[in-house]
Amino acid sequence: TAVWRRYFEEVSRHEILDTTRCHAIKDKVPSATSAAEKQASLAADKVFLPDLFIEHMEEHRKDVTVTLERHWRDYIVSEVLDKMSETHNFFVDNHQKYLRLPLHRILRKFDLILSAQMRWFAKTSVDSWVNFVRSFVPSIDRCLPPPLLTLNLTVKMGKVVLAPPPDELISRLLELVDAVARVTSALSCLEYELVPFCNLPQNLMYDMSFTAPLLEQAKETTREVVLQCLEGPQRIQEMYQRYAYLLSEKVTDINPLKVDLVRERTDAYMRAGMEIEKLTTTVIKFPLFELHCTEIIGMLSDQAYRLANTCLQTVRENVHERTDTVLHEWNETHERVLSNPDDEEELARLKQFMADITQLKTKPLIATTREIHTQIDMLAEFSYPVENEVVERAFSSFAWPLQIQIDVADSERSLDSQKQRFMDKLEGEKAEFNRDMHRYQDDLDWVKTLSDYTSAVKWANKIYKLREDLDRAKERVASFVEREKLFGMEVSDYSELDVMIEGYEPYFKLWTAAIEFKHSEDEWLNGMLSKLNASEIEHMVDEQFRESIKTIKQFEGQESPQSVALALKNNIAQFQKNLPVIRALCQEAFENRHFYRLFEEVEWDGDIDDGLNLQQLLDIGIIDSIDIVERISAEAQKQHGLKTALAAMKREWKPMEFSVA
């Protein structure tokens, strides 16, 4: 009787799984005070965050476990010892003997009673939890209790999701049901503790596994109810998911000049933001769950308005930029129309620019200005601010066409006087050109009379000067022709210059060849012999000799130039006699020792260190000793060939290694 009384007093009024939403066991102690009743009423309406609910249930389970251990089982142990210790020996140490004692039957009866009570308590707790969970299923027979758990709509990896995730939430709720088995496994039988010296097995008061049918059925019911109650929040989730595209949207491809497309896109973003804000309330109550939408509404609507703002900001920045560009172009046009040209070409370009100014500047700039105002109107439709200064500057562009017309009229009057001044300048330059042409003709006539080949170097500057003057005259004629065309004048005849240039060309070619050979001959005769290149000299001499023969034929019948060409040919032919000496001595193989040997054989006391030249050798009659020169040169070439071959062999053998066995 005492055991059952204690059970009803301390155990039966509790549950392993709390269904009252109270914070602790003590909150459920009966109280007559109105404050306690008010507190219980508030607790019945409490809605938990999932994490806090799990924490609350775990604390409740711990409190229940403590109550079972201390206020029920330990109390019974204490009562049994107090009432039976005088009549029974609890310190018996013989197991077989103990099993025959009445104490064993009494304690075994106590354990069976407590096991039955524990089983009833576990079943009552599970049944109460199942009924509590089922109470959230809508029914016409009863009112729904207030929601128990809060859910949040948030964003994860670009998608609208429930937090915590449904699978995670269900898993944690099922773990609460498994906690019933944890409570039962915390209490062992009385007999093991009361008879400590018989080595009795420590059996549990009530052994319930996690896979017990009672728990499996409770978990299945919990899962079904939670999934059913999640349907409402998931529908809301799907409603907001339709706007999840905003999270990955980027405004990078927008063209601010396409106003209609920008307006359409901006309006779509603004409309999406307003639809999101009106989609649901911030808190929606469903069976079991209270769905909080504040976060997702803020995230999606803010992103929608942000995208719309980016579109409008892009247009505003374009308005600023294009307004500045248009005004800058108007100012440039104004300054160019009123500018003073420096020459005839600039004058012609300016007149052409003013003739085409309507097509080139006025119409395009007015069209751009109208586009800017269309952009400003579009921004105003969305109440997007544009600085007053920018708007004023955009309107000021409409006043510029009239100003440009006034500028053109003023500039045309000024350009007429400048045109006359440029034409007068042109006539002066043409008069000076005619005087120069008479001088050029005199110089050409003088060149035609020249017949002294030996004075070629002396006359070089004047001959080259005439060529430069004629080339410059061609440039002057090109300028005259261009300017006459610009002014619409009849183009003058300058063919006299072409005739003069054509007539001077063969004389210039003759005297250039003579001057160049004179310079080359002096360099070959008096330059250092070691620096002469025999092959180049021979090639140049042969080429000039052939050209001199052609020139003689070209001037046939003209005594003065033909005599110069003949003298040039003879001079070249005379120098050709020196080529054998140059070929023999001007080569890499001919070294200083060969020169000393040559000097010895021709009996001449020469010094290479002072700088040997060809003229010195010619002065001692080296031509007469050409056989000696060629013989020594041939020997030098053979020695040089052997030396070169030996060096090549050394390079080839250097990396080789020989080994002796």
Secondary structure, 3 states (H helix, E strand, C coil): CHHHHHHHHHCCCCCCCCCCCCCCHHHHCCCCCHHHHHHHHHHHCCCECHHHHHHHHHHHHHHHHHHHHHHHHHHHHHHHHHHHCCCCCCCCCCHHHHHHCHHHHHHHHHHHHHHHHHHHHHHHHHHHHHHHHHCCCCCCCCCCCCCCEEEEEEEECCEEEEECCHHHHHHHHHHHHHHHHHHHCCCECHHHHHCHHHCCCCCECCCCCCCCHHHHHHHHHHHHHHHHHCHHHHHHHHHHHCCCHHHHCCCCCCCCCCHHHHHHHHHHHHHHHHHHHHHCCCEEECCCEEEECHHHHHHHHHHHHHHHHHHHHHHHHHHHHHHHHHHHHHHHHHHHHCCCCCCHHHHHHHHHHHHCHHHHHHHHHHHHHHHHHHHHHHHHHCCCCCCHHHHHHHHHHHHHHHHHHHHHHHHHHHHHHHHHHHHHHHHHHHHHHHHHHHHHHHHHHHHHHCCCHHHCCCCHHHHHHHHHHHHHHHHHHHHHHHHHHHCCCCCCCCHHHHHHHHHHHHHHHHHHHHHHHHHHHHHHHHCEHHHCCHHHHHHHHHHHHHHHHHHHHHCCCCHHHHHHHHHHHHHHHHHHCCHHHHHHHCCCCCCHHHHHHHHHHCCCCCCHHHCCEHHHHHHCCHHHHHHHHHHHHHHHHHHHHHHHHHHHHHHHHCCCCCCCC
